[in-house]
Structures are given as structure tokens and as C-alpha cells.
């Protein structure tokens, strides 16, 4: 089966529809699928629900989809660094489902493993627990969290072969593997496509069985916050 496509637009062709749930890899601006996000902006698809740790910054990453009002709901852990995200949420223009960071990652991983739900102590006794089933084990309360089953996943890797076996670079791995796992269709952008068989099997972070479409491209890799010491 062909997995390599010529562009982000080609890789998304035929699978987008309004109101879909998208799982997006990345943390801040680290390891985000910037080419696929730009293609989503250009596609005009709307009323999206996006599961992602956060929503980039005001003019980059998922922040671009917020600026064009293509996102209806965010499933996130963090609102900071994005003034438009905060403004839309506080004004009631954007739905927000807050998730503890580890819970969000586990919800994605669970979806990828076919697990419909799991119990966790995280969030017990807070607004996170409101409306959720509670069970007790050994005197401790646990709340039920549901696995995330996304229509598509968009992720960013460092290297991959043509079958989708992928390696992520350092902290850019972050949410990318669990996000990739939980999508019915996973589209992955990479910096380099290498020959099949050239990657050490023990070094692969994401098996190609989870990946359906791949693109290669140049990435800006913008730095979210840069702090430097004064010149001597």
C-alpha cells in the first residue's frame, strides 16, 4: 500500500469533513505537524474538535486554526502562550475540555490500544471529576476517563521509512506517539524518508502499522520562547 504522498494537501485529500475529531502531536511548538496544520487551514474544514496538549501560539501551529475560527472545541491541558485561545475560551466562543496532561496522553494511548476507558486518581475531588463515574479501591477514589478515538491523527517525526516506521528526535517525541496511535487514519510529516530496512528496529518509536500517510518537507521549527544573555 502506498503511504508516501507528495504534499500535505495530497495526504489530507478525501479524508477531511466538517465536525471531525483530530488528534495532534506536539508540545508547545516542539514537534508540531506544522505542514499539515497549514494544509488544514487552507482546506477550510471547520467545526473541528482538536485533542492536543495546547494550541500553539497566536500566529503559528494550531493557533492558525484558532485565528480562522475553524476549531469549535479544544481538548487540552494548557491554555497559556496563546492569547487568542484564552480570549475565545473566556468569551464563550470556544469549547474547552481541560485534561490533566498525563490523563490526556493516556486517553490517546488507550484509544490506540482499543481501550474504551480507564480509572485514574488524577482529578479526584476537582472540577475534572464532575459528571464522571467514581469507583473506590483500597480506600482510594478513582474517576473514569474515556479513551480518545480520533477521526485522524496529525503528527511530526524526524525520520521514517516508506512503511511508516518512525523515529522522533529527543523532546519532539512528546505527544506524537500516542496521538498517532489513536487516529483511525494517521498522517505523519517527517524531515527525512529513509530506505526500508535502514532503521535499527530497536530504535523505532512508532511502528508503521499505525501510520497510513506520510509526507516529507521543510520545517520552520520556530522557537516558542528564546532567552539569551546580554552581549558581553
C-alpha positions, 0 to 999 in steps of 0.5 A: 500500500502506498503511504508516501504522498507528495504534499500535505494537501495530497495526504489530507485529500478525501479524508477531511469533513466538517465536525471531525475529531483530530488528534495532534502531536506536539508540545508547545511548538516542539514537534508540531505537524506544522505542514499539515496544520497549514494544509488544514487551514487552507482546506477550510474544514471547520467545526473541528474538535482538536485533542492536543496538549495546547494550541500553539501560539497566536500566529503559528501551529494550531493557533492558525486554526484558532485565528480562522475560527475553524476549531469549535472545541479544544481538548487540552491541558494548557491554555497559556502562550496563546492569547487568542485561545484564552480570549475565545475560551473566556468569551464563550466562543470556544469549547474547552475540555481541560485534561490533566496532561498525563490523563490526556496522553493516556486517553490517546494511548488507550484509544490506540490500544482499543481501550474504551476507558480507564480509572485514574486518581488524577482529578479526584475531588476537582472540577475534572471529576464532575459528571464522571463515574467514581469507583473506590479501591483500597480506600482510594477514589478513582474517576473514569476517563474515556479513551480518545478515538480520533477521526485522524491523527496529525503528527511530526517525526524526524525520520521514517521509512516508506512503511511508516516506521518512525523515529522522533528526535529527543523532546519532539517525541512528546505527544506524537506517539500516542496521538498517532496511535489513536487516529483511525487514519494517521498522517505523519510529516517527517524531515527525512524518508529513509530506505526500508530496512535502514532503521535499527528496529530497536530504535523505532518509536512508532511502528508503521502499522499505525501510520497510513500517510506520510509526507516529507518537507521543510520545517520552520521549527520556530522557537516558542520562547528564546532567552539569551544573555546580554552581549558581553 
